[in-house]
Amino acid sequence: MTDVPDLSFLDHPGLLPAFVEENRPRATGAGLDPHEYARVTAALCSTREWPETFRAAGRRHRAAADRAAAEGRSVSAGEAYRTAARWFHFAGLLPHPDRVAAALAATGADEAMHRALAHLDPAAERVEGKSFAGWLRRPVGAGRRPLVIVVPGMDSGKEEFHAVAEALLARGVAVFAMDGPGQGVLAATSAPEPDYHRVVGRVIDALAARDGVDGDRVGVIGLSLGGYYAAITAAHEPRIRATAVVSGPYRLDWDALVPFVTATLTQRCGSADAARAFVRRVDLTDLAPDLTGPLLVVEGGEDRIPGVTTAEALVRRAPRAELLLVPHGNHLLGNALADWLPATADWLTARLSARSAG
């Protein structure tokens, strides 16, 4: 039976405005219109209203997409479905007691993105396997292309980091945006996996021989907790040729983590004991020297989360690590996309291309 964490912090009078502000750059960085975000969040009277309010916004955009599709306006339909997917995804951020609603939000995001890609990128391919599901997208043009796997974090999913995928596609790189255990559409049926490298290994197995993918040139980019997943993948999986870690943790300290994080992990892991055990595993101290391939660590100078030692520590211990520090960037650097995303996409593309030239 899943433990029910203490969610009384959701009713703290100062939480709602703080949560809205904390997630504003993340939401706009993920593609939500900042003015609509302001209107939607201004209507909230309680943090507990967040999931249904955001799902309602998703339904409005899905309805607009349905109308556009019925009228043959394919591009407008695809864009509206993509926007709906983002709103549905953000509806699931809170460790809300209604887990059925959270599962519906994740399913809504998944289905809306499916419809979006049917209009905007019909060649996109759904690929699923043991403990993963996602979308393989290839750049326009023939030939075998490098592949980058995009790994989400604790409460994110494949619908959030569209800007990362688009930046890589524009540079001629194939992209697989995935949900893994405890993430996105799989969150309702699986728990977070500390040995995430095994999941990415199965992803590479499934993709390496696909048309348009060069299985000898594979990179990974992980964001937030996904940065830890990307790092351990790079340490264990020899097929990874380049790794980018964005706002990732080096180590977690359960006793110092804020209630939002511990409650989310308790829900997704199934119990407080399982969540504590998971957090103990999130520690790159021993693995850092094994990260011998090219590694880019992207950090925001304003990213300070209690209980989280940032991945900047990797730069001192991983043999080939480089640091891209954006002083004004916050967690996930949604407030500074131009200061890191183009450079990071260029870095990954160059490292994977260099392997081919070599």
C-alpha positions in Angstrom: 0.0 0.0 0.0 1.2 3.5 -0.9 2.0 5.7 2.1 0.1 9.0 2.3 2.6 11.7 3.0 1.9 14.7 5.3 0.4 17.2 2.8 -0.6 19.8 5.4 2.1 22.1 4.0 -0.2 22.6 1.0 -2.5 24.7 3.2 0.2 27.1 4.4 -1.0 30.6 3.5 2.3 31.6 2.0 2.7 28.6 -0.2 0.4 29.5 -3.1 2.1 32.8 -4.1 5.6 31.3 -3.6 4.7 28.2 -5.7 3.3 30.3 -8.5 6.4 32.5 -8.6 8.8 29.5 -8.3 7.2 27.8 -11.3 6.7 30.8 -13.5 10.1 30.6 -15.2 9.8 26.8 -15.4 6.4 27.1 -17.1 7.3 29.8 -19.5 10.6 28.1 -20.3 8.6 25.0 -21.2 6.4 27.0 -23.6 3.4 28.2 -21.6 2.4 31.7 -22.5 3.4 34.0 -19.6 0.3 36.1 -19.8 -2.0 33.1 -19.8 0.0 31.6 -16.9 -0.6 34.9 -15.0 -4.3 34.7 -15.7 -4.7 31.1 -14.8 -2.7 31.3 -11.5 -4.4 34.6 -10.5 -7.7 32.7 -10.3 -6.3 30.2 -7.7 -7.5 30.6 -4.1 -5.7 27.5 -2.8 -2.7 25.5 -3.8 -4.9 22.4 -3.8 -6.8 24.0 -6.8 -3.7 23.9 -8.9 -4.2 20.5 -10.6 -7.9 21.0 -11.7 -7.3 24.6 -12.8 -4.4 23.6 -15.0 -6.3 20.6 -16.4 -9.1 23.0 -17.3 -6.6 25.1 -19.2 -5.4 22.0 -21.0 -9.0 21.1 -21.9 -9.6 24.5 -23.4 -6.6 24.2 -25.7 -7.5 20.7 -26.6 -11.0 21.8 -27.6 -9.5 24.6 -29.7 -7.2 22.0 -31.3 -10.2 19.7 -32.0 -12.0 22.6 -33.8 -8.9 23.4 -35.9 -8.5 19.8 -36.9 -12.1 19.5 -37.9 -11.7 22.5 -40.1 -8.6 21.2 -41.7 -6.2 23.8 -40.1 -3.5 21.2 -39.4 -0.7 23.5 -38.1 -3.0 25.4 -35.8 -4.4 22.1 -34.5 -0.9 20.7 -33.9 0.2 23.8 -32.0 -2.9 23.9 -29.9 -2.6 20.2 -29.0 1.1 20.8 -28.0 0.0 23.7 -25.8 -2.7 21.5 -24.2 0.0 18.8 -23.5 2.1 21.4 -21.6 -0.9 22.5 -19.5 -1.8 18.9 -18.7 1.8 18.2 -17.7 2.0 21.1 -15.4 -1.3 20.1 -13.7 0.6 17.2 -12.2 3.4 19.1 -10.5 2.0 19.0 -7.0 2.1 16.0 -4.7 -1.7 16.3 -4.6 -3.8 13.7 -2.6 -5.9 12.9 -5.7 -3.6 10.6 -7.5 -6.3 9.6 -10.0 -6.5 13.2 -11.2 -2.7 13.2 -11.4 -2.8 10.1 -13.6 -5.5 11.7 -15.8 -3.3 14.8 -16.2 -0.3 12.7 -17.3 -2.5 10.7 -19.7 -4.0 13.9 -21.1 -0.5 15.3 -21.7 0.6 12.1 -23.4 -2.4 11.9 -25.7 -2.3 15.6 -26.6 1.3 15.4 -27.5 0.5 12.3 -29.7 -2.1 14.4 -31.6 0.3 17.3 -31.8 3.0 15.3 -33.4 0.6 13.7 -35.8 0.0 17.2 -37.2 3.4 18.8 -36.7 5.9 15.9 -37.2 4.1 12.9 -38.8 7.3 11.0 -39.0 7.7 11.0 -35.2 7.7 7.4 -33.9 6.3 6.2 -30.6 8.7 3.8 -29.0 7.9 1.9 -25.8 9.7 -0.9 -23.9 10.2 -2.1 -20.3 10.0 0.9 -18.0 10.1 3.6 -20.8 7.9 5.3 -23.3 8.7 8.2 -25.6 8.9 9.8 -29.0 11.7 9.4 -31.5 12.0 12.4 -33.8 14.4 12.8 -36.7 15.6 15.9 -38.4 14.5 16.6 -42.0 16.8 14.9 -44.5 18.3 11.5 -45.2 21.2 9.8 -43.5 22.0 8.3 -40.1 22.0 11.0 -37.5 23.5 11.2 -34.0 20.9 10.6 -31.3 20.4 12.5 -28.0 18.1 11.0 -25.3 16.3 13.6 -23.2 15.8 12.5 -19.6 13.3 14.3 -17.4 13.4 14.7 -13.6 11.4 14.0 -10.4 8.1 15.7 -11.4 8.7 16.3 -15.1 8.1 14.3 -18.3 8.7 14.1 -22.0 6.1 16.9 -22.7 8.1 19.6 -20.8 11.4 19.9 -22.6 10.2 20.6 -26.1 12.7 23.5 -26.5 15.6 21.1 -25.9 14.3 18.7 -28.6 13.7 21.5 -31.1 17.2 22.9 -30.6 18.8 19.5 -31.2 16.6 18.7 -34.2 17.5 22.1 -35.8 21.1 21.1 -35.5 20.6 17.8 -37.4 20.4 15.5 -34.3 17.7 12.8 -33.8 16.0 13.1 -30.4 14.2 10.6 -28.1 12.2 12.4 -25.4 11.3 9.8 -22.8 9.4 9.0 -19.7 11.1 6.5 -17.4 10.1 4.8 -14.1 8.1 7.2 -11.9 7.8 9.8 -14.6 5.1 11.3 -16.8 2.7 8.7 -18.2 4.5 5.9 -16.3 4.3 7.6 -12.8 1.0 5.9 -11.9 2.4 2.4 -12.5 6.1 2.6 -11.6 8.4 4.0 -9.0 11.6 6.1 -9.6 14.5 3.9 -10.5 18.0 4.7 -9.0 19.6 2.4 -11.6 18.2 4.5 -14.4 21.2 3.6 -16.6 19.6 0.2 -17.1 16.5 1.9 -18.6 18.6 4.1 -20.9 20.4 1.0 -22.0 17.1 -0.6 -23.1 16.2 2.6 -24.9 19.5 2.5 -26.9 18.8 -1.2 -27.6 15.4 -0.2 -29.0 16.6 2.8 -31.1 20.1 2.0 -32.3 19.0 0.1 -35.4 16.2 2.4 -36.4 16.2 4.2 -39.7 17.9 7.5 -39.5 19.7 6.8 -36.2 23.4 6.3 -35.8 23.7 4.0 -32.8 27.4 4.7 -32.5 26.8 8.4 -31.8 24.5 8.6 -28.8 24.4 11.4 -26.2 22.2 12.1 -23.2 20.9 15.3 -21.6 19.2 15.1 -18.2 17.4 17.9 -16.5 17.0 18.3 -12.7 16.9 14.8 -11.2 17.3 13.7 -14.8 20.7 15.2 -14.6 21.6 12.6 -12.0 20.1 9.9 -14.2 22.2 11.1 -17.1 25.4 11.1 -15.1 25.0 7.6 -13.8 24.1 6.5 -17.3 27.3 8.0 -18.6 29.3 6.2 -15.9 27.8 2.8 -16.6 26.8 2.8 -20.3 29.7 2.7 -22.7 27.6 3.6 -25.7 27.0 7.2 -24.4 29.5 9.5 -26.1 28.6 12.9 -24.6 26.5 13.9 -21.6 24.9 17.2 -20.5 23.6 17.6 -17.0 21.3 20.6 -16.4 20.4 21.6 -12.9 21.2 18.1 -11.7 21.9 17.0 -8.2 25.3 15.7 -7.1 23.9 14.4 -3.8 20.6 14.7 -1.8 20.1 15.0 2.0 16.7 13.7 3.0 16.6 15.6 6.3 17.3 18.9 4.6 14.9 18.5 1.7 11.7 20.7 1.6 8.3 19.0 2.2 7.4 19.5 -1.5 10.3 17.2 -2.5 9.9 14.6 0.2 6.1 14.3 -0.3 6.6 14.0 -4.1 9.2 11.3 -3.7 7.1 9.5 -1.0 4.1 9.4 -3.4 6.1 8.3 -6.4 8.3 5.7 -4.5 5.2 4.3 -2.7 6.4 4.8 0.9 8.6 7.1 3.0 11.0 4.3 3.6 11.4 3.7 -0.1 11.8 7.4 -0.8 14.5 7.6 1.9 16.3 4.7 0.3 16.0 6.3 -3.1 17.5 9.5 -1.8 20.4 7.7 -0.3 21.3 6.3 -3.7 21.3 9.8 -5.3 25.0 10.4 -4.6 27.7 10.8 -7.4 30.7 10.9 -5.0 32.0 7.5 -5.9 30.9 7.5 -9.5 32.3 10.9 -10.5 35.8 9.6 -11.5 34.1 7.0 -13.8 32.6 9.8 -15.9 35.4 9.8 -18.3 33.6 10.9 -21.4 32.8 14.5 -22.4 30.5 16.0 -19.8 28.9 19.5 -19.7 27.5 20.7 -16.4 25.0 23.5 -16.8 24.2 25.4 -13.6 22.2 28.5 -12.6 23.7 30.7 -10.1 20.3 31.3 -8.4 19.5 27.6 -8.2 19.5 26.9 -4.5 17.4 24.1 -3.2 17.7 22.9 0.4 19.1 19.4 0.7 20.5 19.4 -2.8 24.3 19.6 -3.5 24.4 20.7 -7.1 26.2 18.9 -9.9 28.8 21.7 -10.1 30.7 19.4 -7.8 31.2 17.1 -10.7 33.4 19.6 -12.5 36.1 19.1 -9.8 36.0 15.3 -9.9 34.9 14.1 -13.4 38.0 14.0 -15.7 36.5 15.7 -18.8 33.8 17.9 -17.2 33.2 21.5 -18.3 31.0 24.0 -16.5 28.5 26.4 -18.1 27.4 28.7 -15.3 24.6 31.2 -15.8 24.8 33.5 -12.8 21.2 34.7 -13.0 19.8 31.3 -13.9 17.4 29.5 -11.6 16.5 25.8 -11.4 16.1 24.4 -14.9 17.2 27.9 -16.2 13.8 28.6 -17.6 14.5 32.3 -17.1 17.7 32.1 -19.2 17.1 29.8 -22.1 19.2 31.9 -24.5 22.1 31.8 -22.1 22.5 28.0 -22.1 20.3 26.1 -24.5 21.9 27.1 -27.9 25.4 26.6 -26.5 24.5 23.2 -24.9 22.8 22.0 -28.1 26.0 23.1 -30.1 28.2 21.3 -27.5 26.3 18.0 -27.8 26.2 18.2 -31.6 29.9 19.0 -31.9 30.9 16.2 -29.5 28.8 13.6 -31.3 30.0 14.8 -34.7 33.6 14.6 -33.6 33.1 10.9 -32.8 32.1 10.4 -36.4 35.1 12.3 -37.8 37.4 10.4 -35.5 
